[in-house]
Amino acid sequence: MTDPVLIDWNEDKRKDFRAGVVTARHRLHMDPAFSELALAALLNRHPKALTDICTMGDDPTDRESWRAGEGGDLKGRELIEAVRAGKLWINLRQAMDTDAIYKPIFEALIAQLKRLNPGFKPLRAYGGILISSPRAQVFYHSDVSETLLLHVKGKKRFRIYPPRAPFVDEQSMEAILHKTQTEDVPFDPSWDAQAAQIDLDPGAFVSWPLHSPHRVENLEGLNVSITVEMVTPQSTLQNGVYHANGVLRQAGWTPRTASSRGVQAYAKLGLSKAFKAYQSAFGGQTRPAPKSDTTFDVDLARKDGLTDRAPA
């Protein structure tokens, strides 16, 4: 690729990148790789083990309504039609950094972000492609990686909340990093008054600080977005502090700070690494159970694009 992915980066965006909410513009909505025909072909070849298909309820506080399903033998174009007509959310995990067509685009994006933002040196980066229904939503959650999104099709409303209490507390981050809970965290609708609300159209880019909770509501049309998750030295250190604080809390200590500054932060990072090595050697906790077992099959003929499975 020779054309830049981002087209309007400037000094103000550089200063705020990763420290605040940044919006910008990109050109990927004009790239043939994101046409419905190309996405249908991607759905056909992307590994099922890296394909999540979900549905959800209408209440933004009802995170338990998020549940998983399967597409069966449906082809890519059929899955897209089911998403368009129903209430579905498909995540093609790592499609951007593993698929031969999309990997060059992803590498160009990461290389451009590095050039535009001196000091930004991700250790690892992963990119997924989200395809979701006009009425779909993603519930309030906090990611452990540094994250950004490029919107390609449809319209969606993005709300981003400050990465501090009460919006997300330290013990929630500890639990997420210890894998005793998923990235969903408790949500109070009154917090919307303090959120950064951004309506995304095709060509919109948005990034936010590490651990900032956020939620998404689709507004119109078949929605397609690219999500980018990045592991950086800064996120590694902050997550190490939270993880170590969880270890100390389990041992009966009450951590005094979750700061990632100073010698104590690096000491906690060392403790975190040692604890993980111990768990790896002697057996530790696995990831938390999914939000639900597989409870439905995608069905073009049914309301919301799915047929519920009978209880086992």
N, C-alpha and C positions, 0 to 999 in steps of 0.2 A: 504494500500500500504506500502511495506517495501523498495522498491528500490527508490533511490533518483531520482528526475526529472531532475535536473541540474547535469552535470557530470564533469565539469572542472572549477568550481569556485575557485578563488585564491585571494590573498591579493590585487593585483592590481585591480581586478574587484570589490572587496569590497570597495576600496577607491573611485572608480569612480561611483559606483552605485548611480543613481538618480542625481548625479552632472554632469555627462557627458554621452556620448554615450558608451554603454557597449555591447559587443558581447560575446556570450558563446555558449555552446552546451548542448542539452538536449536529452532525450531518447524516447520522446513520439511518434516520427514517427515510432517506432518499436512496439508500443502498439496496440493490436488488436482492442481497442476501436476506433482507427482512421482508420481502414480499410474502404474501400468504402461500404462494406456490413453493417458495424456498423453505418456509417454516414447516409446511406439510411434509416435505422431503426430509427435513431434519427430524421431525417426529417419527418418521418411519425408521430411521437408522440409529437414533439415539438409544443407548442402552436402557432397557426397562429398569435396571437396578438404580439408575440415576434419574429416573422420571417419577416425580411425585404428582399425583392427581388428587385434588381435595375439593370439598365443598364446605359451606359454612352457613350459619344463620344470619338474620338481619340485625340482631341486637349487638352493638359494638362491645358490650360488656360480657357477652356470652361466649367466651373463648372455648368452652367445652363443646360448642356446636361444630367446631372444626373437626372434620373427619376425613379419612382416606378412602380412596377407591381405586379401581383398575379400569384400564381401557380395553382389555381383552384383545380381540383380533381386529379392532377398528383401525383403519388406515389414517394417515396423518390428516387428510382433507376431511374425513368424517369427524375426527377429534376436534378440529377447528370449528366445524359447523356445530358440534355439540356445545362447545364453549360459547360460541356466538349466541346460541339460542337458550342456553341453560344458565346455571349458576355454578361454574367450575373454575378451578385455578390449577394450572399446570406449571410445574417448575422443572425445567430441563437443566439439572444441576451440572455444572462444569462444561456446558456445551460451548461456551465462549473460549475456554482455554484448552479444550481437547479436540473439538471437531476441526477437520482439515480446512473447511471453508471459513469458519469463524475465528480460528486461532490467530491468523494474521491480523485481523481487525482488532482483536483483543490486545495483541502484543503492541500494535501501533498506538492504541489508547494508553497503555501503561507507559510506553516509552515517551509519549507526548506529555503525560502528567509529570514524569520525572524531569523532562526538559523545562517545563513551565514552572516547576516548583522546586527550586534548589533545596536540598536537604530531605526531600521525599525519596526514601529508599526502601520500598517494600521488600520484605524477605520472601514472601510468597503472595500470589494473587490468583483468585478464582473468579470465574464469571458464569452466571447462569442466565437463562432466558425464561421469562415468565409470560405465559399466555393465559389471559383470564377474561371472564365474562363481564358484560356491561354492569351487572349488579353485584359483582364479587367484592369482597373486602379482605384485608389482612389485619388481624387483631393486633392490639398494642403489644409491643415486644421490644427487647433490647438485645442487639447483636454483640457478640464478644469480639468480632473483628471490626476494623475500620471499614466502612461501607459507603457506597455511592450508587446512584441509579441513573440510567439514561433511558428516557421514555421514547418509544418508537411509534406506537399506534394507540388510538383511542384517547380518552381523557380520564384523568384520575386526580383525586384530592389527596395530598400528602400532608400529614401533620407531624411535626417534629417537636419534642418536648425537651426541656433542659436535662442534662445527665447528672442529676442530683436529687436528693430527697425533696419532696415526697414522691417525685415522678418515678424514681427508681432508687432503692436503698442499697446499702453496701451488702447486707446479708442476702438480698436477692441475687446480686452479682456473684457472691461467693457460692451460692447454691447452683447457679447456672454453670460456673466453672468447675464445680465438683460433680457436675452431671447428676445432681439429685433433683433437678427440675429442668424443664425446657426453657427457651428464651422468652416465653410469655411471662409477663409480670402483671400484678393487679392494676386495674385502670379505673379512674374516677372521671366521668364525663365532664365534671366542672373544670378539669385541667385544660380543656380545650381553649379556655380563655387565655392561657399562657403559652400556647403552642404557636410555632411558626406554621402558618397554613399556606400551602402552595398548590395551585391548580396546574397540573402538568398537561401539556399538549405535545404532539409529536415534535421531536427535536429538543425537548427540555432535558437538562441535566441538573441533578441536585446531589449535594453531599452534606454531611453533618458530622459533628464531633463523635468520637468514640463513646459508645454506650448510651448515646442519646436515644431514649425510647421514641418509637414512631408507630403510626398506624396509617392505613391506606384505604380509601373508598373509591371504587371505580364510579365514574359519572356517566360515561357515554361510550358506546361502541365496543368492539373487540379490542382488548387492551394487550399490548406487547411492550415489555420493558426488559432492559438488561440490568442485572444486579452484579456489582463487583464487590467482593470481599477481599480484604488485604490484611496480611499479618505484617506488622512493622515493628521495629525495635521499641517504639513507644507503647504499642498495644501489648507487646510481649511483657514489658516491664510492669505496666499497670495491671494486666491480668495476673501476672505472677504475684503481685502484692495482694490482690483480692483472694487468690487461691491460697496463699500462705496464711492470710487472716482466717480463712475457713479452717485450715489445719489447726491454728492456734485456738480457735473457738471450740473445735472438737476436743482439744486437750484441756479445756477448762479455763483458758485465758480469754479476756475480752480485749481485742485489738484496740489501740488508742487512735490509730490513724490508717487511712488507706492512701496516703500520699505516695506518689511515685517519685518524689524528690529525695535526694540525700542518700547516705550510706545505708540507712535502714531499709530503703526500698530494694537495693541490690542484695542485701542480706535476706530479705523475704523472697526475692526471686530465686536465690540459691536454695532456700528451704523448700520452695515449691517444686523445683526441679528434683531435689532429693526425695521428696515425698512421692512424686510421680514415678521416679525410678524404683522406689520401694514397691509401689503398687504394681508396676510392670513385672517386677521379679517375683512377687509373692501373691499376685492376684488382687485386683481392686474392683471398684464399682464400674459397671458398664453404663452406657448411656441410659437416660430415663426412658421409660416406655413411650412409644408414640402416643399422640393425643387420642388415638383410637385405633382399633384394629381395622382391617379393610372391611367396610360396611356397605359399599355400593359398587355397582358397575355402570360405566358410562353407557347411556342409552339414548340415541337420537330421537326416539319416538316418545319419550316421557318428559314430563314437566321437570324443569331444572336440569335436564340432560342426564338423568340418572335413574337407576332402579335400585332400591334398597335390597340388600340381601336379607334373607330370613335369619333370625338369631340362631346361633349355633346351639 
